[in-house]
């Protein structure tokens, strides 16, 4: 299996000749870091697209990619409504209406779990507003046009591996306990949305006990709304407290063989 980080929460999966995408957001502004050289128009092949939530940095480019690839899309009811409003073919849209919804596909199986968006803490909100300042009104449409909806985490059974993807780190301990009943091999873990995100990430590892953690969503994808997250405290804690877990930090567009 090959995995490519597309920046933010986006990933491309390849198993054999089969390709699918998760949260494929590629659009950036000029100040983003790292730069994303791939554009939505470059994505020509995907059989399925899985969406974790409806915010712009997860779904904005999906209508164009869906048109180019004819991929089937699995998402929440709110995200499905957005896609229909963007003239995506309704035959491609598959709303996930129940927890633990399972989809059996040709080369792999996907399972959706109802999850939660991370709650922005006061410190982060204040610092972000200070950065945005009067430009807030410029960016408000991004939040109004792209409502979050039900958050989904996705579990993929690919080849001999179990991979758990989260688009936002708002999971309760109860949710993680439930998901953690079955061991996972690879955890795709987001680092955005809270001043104490590294400690939050450690909580995921505690409950899920993955063999490998691949951090994502720690990039400065849309400044001044976003910022680069220093994940070094998380990595150091994993080395000390979870010695059976390996952290692999991908570079944007780098292909990992896992």
Secondary structure, DSSP 4 states (H G I P E B T S, - for coil): -EEEEEETTEEEEEETTEEEEES------TT-BS-----GGG----SEEE-S--SHHHHTTHHHHHHHH--EEEE-HHHHHHHHHTT--GGGEEE--STT-EEE-SSEEEEEEEE-PPPPPHHHHHHHHHHHGGGHHHHHHHHHHS---SEEEEEEEETTEEEEE-SS----HHHHHHHTTS--SEEEEE--S-TTHHHHHHHHHHHH--SEEEEES-SB-STTT------HHHHHHHHHH-TT-EE--PPTT-EEE-
